[in-house]
Every structure is written in structure tokens, then in C-alpha cells.
């Protein structure tokens, strides 16, 4: 299933990495990833990301959104650093002028959990939240080879 990933910036977007099997949050009535803070309007799915593409950047290995700058890992080994805070969408390390950051993500949904992002986070203890974050970061490093 092809889903749109369109950044909201400011660290409000889900990281997406090819090969990652995880819980993702989608807009209920659209074919797109949910953005923003916790919501009762999104839908949690367990899925695997099969492919990510952008009309200008081409094939993408992954997008890390955990910092004030987003890191976009291209298939050719290049890393594009994009500001997500002060000048959202501005590329720092390359001469690229991209106005539309919308990406297509080929996502295989394995299971719909029936939960929202708000319901999921409400079920976790503080320790579980920290542990999930640590495990995701380790998984991202492995999948991206960093």
C-alpha cells in the first residue's frame, strides 16, 4: 500500500526506515502518515516499510526525525540534512532547493491494532517509553548502517 509521508517539521513526524517493522500511525481516512502530537484521530498499525521514494531525491533508505534537523539517507550513501526548526525544509549540506518534501512510502500493513497514538502511549510506563526509544534508535542505526 502506498502511503504519503509529508513532514510537519519541528520533530512532529515519524521516522521511516526501509526494512523497519514497527508500529506506525496513519490518518484514518487518508492514505498518509499522521503528524503532530498524540492524537485520538489516528490509527495504529503494525507494518513493514518496503520502499521510500521522493520525486527529486529518488530512492531513500530512511528519514530520521529525532533531532532539530532531519537526516535523509539516500540509497547512494549520501545524507541530506534538512532543517526542521528555524527554517523548515531548508537543506544544509547540499545545493538542493526542494519545495515539496512529500514522499511515497510502500508500506505492508501486517495488523491493525485498533489503538490510536494517544491510547498506545497511555498504556506505557515511563520506563517502557524510554526503553522503546532506546530500542528504536538501535534498530535505526542497524538498518541504516550508521
GROMACS elastic network, one bead per residue, 0.5 to 0.9 nm:
[ bonds ]
;  ai    aj funct       b0    kb
    1    31     6  0.85990   500
    1   105     6  0.80389   500
    1   106     6  0.55689   500
    1   107     6  0.52755   500
    1   108     6  0.60901   500
    1   109     6  0.76992   500
    2    31     6  0.73237   500
    2    32     6  0.84809   500
    2   104     6  0.62862   500
    2   105     6  0.54907   500
    2   107     6  0.61210   500
    2   108     6  0.86740   500
    3    26     6  0.86889   500
    3    30     6  0.85693   500
    3    33     6  0.68386   500
    3   103     6  0.83184   500
    3   104     6  0.57791   500
    3   105     6  0.51081   500
    3   106     6  0.63608   500
    3   107     6  0.68002   500
    4    30     6  0.88848   500
    4    31     6  0.62006   500
    4    33     6  0.62720   500
    4   102     6  0.65643   500
    4   103     6  0.57517   500
    4   105     6  0.60980   500
    4   106     6  0.88905   500
    5    13     6  0.86988   500
    5    14     6  0.87415   500
    5    16     6  0.87467   500
    5    32     6  0.58689   500
    5    33     6  0.54043   500
    5    34     6  0.81862   500
    5    35     6  0.88894   500
    5   101     6  0.83486   500
    5   102     6  0.56338   500
    5   103     6  0.51119   500
    5   104     6  0.62586   500
    5   105     6  0.67573   500
    6    13     6  0.83984   500
    6    32     6  0.77451   500
    6    33     6  0.74950   500
    6    34     6  0.88439   500
    6    35     6  0.82331   500
    6   100     6  0.84606   500
    6   101     6  0.62172   500
    6   103     6  0.63467   500
    6   104     6  0.87704   500
    7    10     6  0.89224   500
    7    12     6  0.78335   500
    7    13     6  0.60020   500
    7    14     6  0.86412   500
    7    35     6  0.72945   500
    7    84     6  0.89227   500
    7    89     6  0.88899   500
    7   101     6  0.68226   500
    7   102     6  0.69809   500
    7   103     6  0.89188   500
    8    11     6  0.79515   500
    8    12     6  0.61323   500
    8    13     6  0.62948   500
    8    35     6  0.62510   500
    8    36     6  0.70459   500
    8    84     6  0.85159   500
    8    88     6  0.87671   500
    9    12     6  0.57484   500
    9    13     6  0.65043   500
    9    35     6  0.88372   500
    9    36     6  0.87794   500
    9    65     6  0.82768   500
    9    68     6  0.86041   500
    9    69     6  0.88527   500
    9    70     6  0.84030   500
    9    83     6  0.82833   500
    9    85     6  0.67677   500
    9    88     6  0.62747   500
    9    89     6  0.79023   500
   10    13     6  0.78969   500
   10    36     6  0.89581   500
   10    65     6  0.87108   500
   10    67     6  0.85462   500
   10    68     6  0.65817   500
   10    69     6  0.84521   500
   10    83     6  0.87692   500
   10    84     6  0.50528   500
   10    86     6  0.85615   500
   10    88     6  0.76840   500
   11    14     6  0.82528   500
   11    36     6  0.83235   500
   11    65     6  0.58179   500
   11    66     6  0.60905   500
   11    67     6  0.65243   500
   11    68     6  0.64630   500
   11    69     6  0.82638   500
   11    70     6  0.81766   500
   11    84     6  0.68767   500
   11    85     6  0.79132   500
   12    35     6  0.58396   500
   12    37     6  0.64655   500
   12    65     6  0.78644   500
   12    66     6  0.88265   500
   13    33     6  0.84870   500
   13    34     6  0.76483   500
   13    35     6  0.51922   500
   13    36     6  0.64290   500
   13    37     6  0.88053   500
   13    65     6  0.63044   500
   13    66     6  0.85181   500
   14    24     6  0.76756   500
   14    25     6  0.81103   500
   14    33     6  0.78446   500
   14    34     6  0.79587   500
   14    35     6  0.71937   500
   14    36     6  0.89381   500
   14    63     6  0.85649   500
   14    64     6  0.80049   500
   14    65     6  0.65518   500
   14    66     6  0.85004   500
   15    62     6  0.75533   500
   15    63     6  0.55125   500
   15    65     6  0.52344   500
   15    66     6  0.74213   500
   15   140     6  0.89815   500
   16    20     6  0.75331   500
   16    49     6  0.73802   500
   16    52     6  0.82939   500
   16    61     6  0.85495   500
   16    62     6  0.54649   500
   16    63     6  0.52725   500
   16    64     6  0.67733   500
   16    65     6  0.84266   500
   16   105     6  0.85292   500
   17    20     6  0.55214   500
   17    21     6  0.89461   500
   17    49     6  0.66294   500
   17    50     6  0.86798   500
   17    51     6  0.84526   500
   17    52     6  0.80414   500
   17    60     6  0.84423   500
   17    61     6  0.59727   500
   17    63     6  0.61979   500
   17    64     6  0.77922   500
   17    73     6  0.89606   500
   17   140     6  0.70279   500
   17   143     6  0.72842   500
   17   144     6  0.76299   500
   18    21     6  0.88017   500
   18    48     6  0.78370   500
   18    49     6  0.50172   500
   18    50     6  0.55167   500
   18    51     6  0.56578   500
   18    52     6  0.68261   500
   18    60     6  0.78859   500
   18    61     6  0.54226   500
   18    62     6  0.59119   500
   18   105     6  0.89276   500
   18   143     6  0.76011   500
   18   144     6  0.85260   500
   19    48     6  0.62431   500
   19    49     6  0.53923   500
   19    50     6  0.59198   500
   19    51     6  0.80264   500
   19    61     6  0.86853   500
   19   143     6  0.70064   500
   20    47     6  0.80670   500
   20    48     6  0.54630   500
   20    49     6  0.56055   500
   20    50     6  0.81176   500
   20   139     6  0.80230   500
   20   140     6  0.78697   500
   20   143     6  0.74418   500
   21    24     6  0.89970   500
   21    46     6  0.70510   500
   21    47     6  0.54748   500
   21    49     6  0.66632   500
   22    45     6  0.81674   500
   22    46     6  0.55021   500
   22    47     6  0.58152   500
   22    48     6  0.66081   500
   22    49     6  0.87247   500
   22   136     6  0.89024   500
   23    44     6  0.64145   500
   23    45     6  0.54932   500
   23    47     6  0.64198   500
   23    48     6  0.87766   500
   23   113     6  0.89418   500
   24    33     6  0.77079   500
   24    34     6  0.85339   500
   24    43     6  0.81412   500
   24    44     6  0.56734   500
   24    45     6  0.54292   500
   24    46     6  0.63118   500
   24    47     6  0.69483   500
   24   117     6  0.87248   500
   25    28     6  0.89507   500
   25    32     6  0.89403   500
   25    33     6  0.60119   500
   25    34     6  0.55409   500
   25    35     6  0.82913   500
   25    42     6  0.60277   500
   25    43     6  0.53773   500
   25    45     6  0.63726   500
   25    46     6  0.89088   500
   25   116     6  0.74281   500
   25   117     6  0.66717   500
   26    29     6  0.86519   500
   26    30     6  0.78401   500
   26    31     6  0.74564   500
   26    32     6  0.58165   500
   26    35     6  0.84389   500
   26    42     6  0.55458   500
   26    43     6  0.52029   500
   26    44     6  0.65010   500
   26    45     6  0.75358   500
   27    30     6  0.53516   500
   27    31     6  0.67923   500
   27    32     6  0.57394   500
   27    33     6  0.58493   500
   27    34     6  0.50374   500
   27    35     6  0.85069   500
   27    41     6  0.72217   500
   27    43     6  0.62985   500
   28    31     6  0.79729   500
   28    32     6  0.85720   500
   28    34     6  0.86346   500
   28    41     6  0.69570   500
   28    42     6  0.55319   500
   28    43     6  0.56754   500
   29    32     6  0.86806   500
   29    42     6  0.89677   500
   30    33     6  0.84169   500
   32   104     6  0.89600   500
   32   105     6  0.88906   500
   33    42     6  0.87505   500
   34    39     6  0.89326   500
   34    41     6  0.88995   500
   34    42     6  0.63569   500
   34    43     6  0.83414   500
   35    38     6  0.87237   500
   36    39     6  0.79803   500
   37   117     6  0.86828   500
   37   118     6  0.87578   500
   38    41     6  0.88679   500
   38    42     6  0.86084   500
   38   116     6  0.82342   500
   38   117     6  0.54586   500
   38   119     6  0.87302   500
   38   121     6  0.81083   500
   39    42     6  0.60548   500
   39   116     6  0.66381   500
   39   117     6  0.57218   500
   39   118     6  0.51760   500
   39   119     6  0.83705   500
   40    43     6  0.81632   500
   40   115     6  0.85814   500
   40   116     6  0.54761   500
   40   117     6  0.67725   500
   40   118     6  0.57560   500
   40   119     6  0.73781   500
   41   116     6  0.68975   500
   41   117     6  0.84650   500
   41   118     6  0.88830   500
   42   115     6  0.83505   500
   42   116     6  0.54099   500
   42   117     6  0.66686   500
   42   118     6  0.87046   500
   43   112     6  0.78023   500
   43   113     6  0.80227   500
   43   114     6  0.68779   500
   43   115     6  0.61897   500
   43   117     6  0.71865   500
   44   111     6  0.88679   500
   44   112     6  0.63293   500
   44   113     6  0.58650   500
   44   114     6  0.65469   500
   44   115     6  0.54510   500
   44   116     6  0.53761   500
   44   117     6  0.65158   500
   44   120     6  0.83392   500
   45   109     6  0.65827   500
   45   110     6  0.73989   500
   45   111     6  0.56995   500
   45   113     6  0.56980   500
   45   114     6  0.79007   500
   45   115     6  0.82648   500
   46   108     6  0.87252   500
   46   109     6  0.61066   500
   46   110     6  0.55182   500
   46   111     6  0.51281   500
   46   112     6  0.63613   500
   46   113     6  0.71895   500
   47   107     6  0.64857   500
   47   108     6  0.54188   500
   47   110     6  0.50545   500
   47   111     6  0.69035   500
   47   112     6  0.87193   500
   48   106     6  0.86514   500
   48   107     6  0.58170   500
   48   108     6  0.53100   500
   48   109     6  0.66416   500
   48   110     6  0.74302   500
   49    52     6  0.77396   500
   49   105     6  0.69709   500
   49   106     6  0.61113   500
   49   108     6  0.64876   500
   49   109     6  0.87858   500
   50   105     6  0.74535   500
   50   106     6  0.53171   500
   50   107     6  0.57628   500
   50   108     6  0.69985   500
   51    59     6  0.76335   500
   51    60     6  0.75017   500
   51    61     6  0.77034   500
   51   104     6  0.80775   500
   51   105     6  0.57279   500
   51   107     6  0.73732   500
   52    58     6  0.83801   500
   52    59     6  0.60501   500
   52    60     6  0.52554   500
   52    61     6  0.68391   500
   52    62     6  0.73041   500
   52   103     6  0.66950   500
   52   104     6  0.57077   500
   52   106     6  0.63788   500
   52   107     6  0.89378   500
   53    56     6  0.87259   500
   53    57     6  0.73806   500
   53    58     6  0.53290   500
   53    60     6  0.56779   500
   53    61     6  0.88401   500
   53   103     6  0.56413   500
   53   104     6  0.53112   500
   53   105     6  0.66351   500
   53   106     6  0.86214   500
   54    57     6  0.52268   500
   54    59     6  0.66633   500
   54    60     6  0.73987   500
   54   101     6  0.75056   500
   54   102     6  0.69728   500
   54   104     6  0.65043   500
   55    58     6  0.57998   500
   55    59     6  0.88401   500
   55   101     6  0.89232   500
   55   102     6  0.86208   500
   55   103     6  0.76871   500
   55   104     6  0.88895   500
   56    98     6  0.78224   500
   57    60     6  0.73380   500
   57    74     6  0.73577   500
   58    74     6  0.77059   500
   58    75     6  0.81309   500
   59    74     6  0.62924   500
   59    75     6  0.56585   500
   59    76     6  0.83981   500
   60    63     6  0.78237   500
   60    72     6  0.72516   500
   60    73     6  0.59440   500
   60    75     6  0.52934   500
   60    76     6  0.85700   500
   61    72     6  0.77526   500
   61    73     6  0.53299   500
   61    74     6  0.54763   500
   61    75     6  0.55224   500
   61    77     6  0.88142   500
   61   143     6  0.85771   500
   61   144     6  0.69642   500
   62    71     6  0.81461   500
   62    72     6  0.59390   500
   62    73     6  0.52233   500
   62    74     6  0.72359   500
   62    75     6  0.87945   500
   62   140     6  0.86640   500
   62   143     6  0.87582   500
   62   144     6  0.72213   500
   63    70     6  0.68775   500
   63    71     6  0.57064   500
   63    73     6  0.62872   500
   63    74     6  0.89730   500
   64    67     6  0.78507   500
   64    69     6  0.87715   500
   64    70     6  0.56629   500
   64    71     6  0.51910   500
   64    72     6  0.65433   500
   64    73     6  0.82719   500
   64   140     6  0.82587   500
   65    68     6  0.77638   500
   65    69     6  0.71826   500
   65    71     6  0.68565   500
   65    72     6  0.88227   500
   65    84     6  0.84659   500
   66    69     6  0.78656   500
   66    70     6  0.70890   500
   66    71     6  0.88459   500
   67    70     6  0.62582   500
   67    71     6  0.85056   500
   67    84     6  0.81382   500
   68    82     6  0.88589   500
   68    83     6  0.66776   500
   68    84     6  0.54560   500
   68    85     6  0.56559   500
   68    86     6  0.86449   500
   69    81     6  0.63866   500
   69    82     6  0.54013   500
   69    84     6  0.50177   500
   69    85     6  0.70801   500
   69    88     6  0.86553   500
   70    80     6  0.81580   500
   70    81     6  0.58170   500
   70    82     6  0.51239   500
   70    83     6  0.63470   500
   70    84     6  0.62649   500
   71    79     6  0.64230   500
   71    80     6  0.57958   500
   71    82     6  0.64426   500
   71    83     6  0.89926   500
   72    78     6  0.83111   500
   72    79     6  0.55007   500
   72    81     6  0.63813   500
   72    82     6  0.77270   500
   73    76     6  0.84007   500
   73    77     6  0.67315   500
   73    78     6  0.61759   500
   73    80     6  0.65291   500
   73    81     6  0.88980   500
   73   144     6  0.76565   500
   74    77     6  0.55449   500
   74    78     6  0.53338   500
   74    79     6  0.60453   500
   74    80     6  0.75895   500
   75    78     6  0.73218   500
   76    79     6  0.89101   500
   79    93     6  0.84548   500
   80    91     6  0.69828   500
   80    92     6  0.76645   500
   80    93     6  0.64900   500
   80    94     6  0.69144   500
   81    90     6  0.85030   500
   81    91     6  0.58226   500
   81    92     6  0.56659   500
   81    93     6  0.60122   500
   81    94     6  0.80488   500
   82    87     6  0.88617   500
   82    88     6  0.73328   500
   82    89     6  0.57161   500
   82    90     6  0.55142   500
   82    92     6  0.60062   500
   82    93     6  0.81552   500
   83    86     6  0.68566   500
   83    87     6  0.58439   500
   83    88     6  0.50567   500
   83    89     6  0.56227   500
   83    90     6  0.53408   500
   83    91     6  0.63895   500
   83    92     6  0.70939   500
   84    87     6  0.65741   500
   84    89     6  0.63029   500
   84    90     6  0.79227   500
   85    88     6  0.55252   500
   85    89     6  0.88177   500
   87    90     6  0.57850   500
   88    91     6  0.87829   500
   89    97     6  0.88310   500
   89    98     6  0.74035   500
   89    99     6  0.73850   500
   89   100     6  0.85946   500
   89   101     6  0.75300   500
   90    96     6  0.85158   500
   90    97     6  0.75383   500
   90    98     6  0.78770   500
   90    99     6  0.89045   500
   91    94     6  0.63440   500
   91    95     6  0.73520   500
   91    96     6  0.63827   500
   91    97     6  0.72241   500
   91    98     6  0.80441   500
   92    95     6  0.79366   500
   92    96     6  0.87061   500
   93    96     6  0.87461   500
   98   101     6  0.67705   500
  100   103     6  0.87348   500
  109   112     6  0.74372   500
  112   115     6  0.80909   500
  113   116     6  0.85053   500
  115   118     6  0.80374   500
  115   119     6  0.58749   500
  115   120     6  0.63511   500
  116   119     6  0.51553   500
  116   120     6  0.62050   500
  116   121     6  0.87091   500
  117   120     6  0.51427   500
  117   121     6  0.61928   500
  117   122     6  0.84907   500
  118   121     6  0.54202   500
  118   122     6  0.61093   500
  118   123     6  0.88335   500
  119   122     6  0.51311   500
  119   123     6  0.65174   500
  120   123     6  0.53801   500
  120   124     6  0.69528   500
  121   124     6  0.53941   500
  121   125     6  0.83188   500
  121   129     6  0.78101   500
  122   125     6  0.79493   500
  124   127     6  0.79484   500
  124   128     6  0.57210   500
  124   129     6  0.62400   500
  125   128     6  0.51062   500
  125   129     6  0.63162   500
  125   130     6  0.87937   500
  126   129     6  0.51274   500
  126   130     6  0.63759   500
  126   131     6  0.86516   500
  127   130     6  0.52379   500
  127   131     6  0.61302   500
  127   132     6  0.85962   500
  128   131     6  0.50091   500
  128   132     6  0.59794   500
  128   133     6  0.85318   500
  129   132     6  0.52022   500
  129   133     6  0.62712   500
  129   134     6  0.86962   500
  130   133     6  0.51974   500
  130   134     6  0.62346   500
  130   135     6  0.86862   500
  131   134     6  0.50627   500
  131   135     6  0.61214   500
  131   136     6  0.85498   500
  132   135     6  0.51573   500
  132   136     6  0.60780   500
  132   137     6  0.86072   500
  133   136     6  0.51579   500
  133   137     6  0.62004   500
  133   138     6  0.86948   500
  134   137     6  0.52676   500
  134   138     6  0.63438   500
  134   139     6  0.86866   500
  135   138     6  0.51614   500
  135   139     6  0.61373   500
  135   140     6  0.86168   500
  136   140     6  0.60515   500
  136   141     6  0.86060   500
  137   140     6  0.50800   500
  137   141     6  0.62527   500
  137   142     6  0.86944   500
  138   141     6  0.52008   500
  138   142     6  0.63332   500
  138   143     6  0.87445   500
  139   142     6  0.51377   500
  139   143     6  0.61444   500
  139   144     6  0.85477   500
  140   143     6  0.51268   500
  140   144     6  0.59795   500
  140   145     6  0.82042   500
  140   146     6  0.83056   500
  141   144     6  0.52595   500
  141   145     6  0.56839   500
  142   145     6  0.50524   500
  142   146     6  0.65972   500
  143   146     6  0.80737   500
